[in-house]
Amino acid sequence: MSENESQRKHPISVVRFGMGKEIQLYNDELVVTGIEEDQELRVQLEALRRLTLIPGEPTPSKLVLMADMDDDSTVILAEGMTNARDFREMLPKLTELCPDLELDPPDMGEQLRQALNNKRAWNITCYVACIMVCVIVYLLYLGVTFIGSLHH
């Protein structure tokens, strides 16, 4: 078994998203599985010029990851990627392997961190609002039953 084959067996980083979809980072390539049934897309790291991450349509939380190649072509690597946390963890490893790789937006890791914080804050706000509605309804119930018991 050659050194290259053993490296392919163990990816450096994996981002799982969706049903059977994942982005695997190896020392020499980026592999996206689950695009079509039983298909995978392999992109050589040396051919990558720029990675672009944009919000999806119509759901902004489902990200679209595109790669600009050195032959001036653009490849959609992942559509509907929802695992921003693991992708954010993969970015430093990817930029270490490809120091000349451009990121669009340039502060992609920071924007993903902010998006995760915004999502967390929004979830907490929703949970607190639901709990408050339940408490208010319960207090109204107690008030109505108390007033009803005074009239008898």
HELIX and SHEET records of a PDB file:
HELIX    1   1 GLU A    3  LYS A    9  1                                   7    
HELIX    2   2 LEU A   45  ALA A   47  5                                   3    
HELIX    3   3 ALA A   84  LEU A   97  1                                  14    
HELIX    4   4 MET A  108  LEU A  150  1                                  43    
SHEET    1   A 4 SER A  13  PHE A  17  0                                        
SHEET    2   A 4 LYS A  21  LEU A  25 -1                                        
SHEET    3   A 4 GLU A  29  THR A  33 -1                                        
SHEET    4   A 4 GLU A  40  GLN A  44 -1                                        
SHEET    1   B 4 THR A  74  MET A  81  0                                        
SHEET    2   B 4 LEU A  63  MET A  69 -1                                        
SHEET    3   B 4 LEU A  48  ILE A  54 -1                                        
SHEET    4   B 4 GLU A 102  ASP A 104  1                                        
END                                                                             
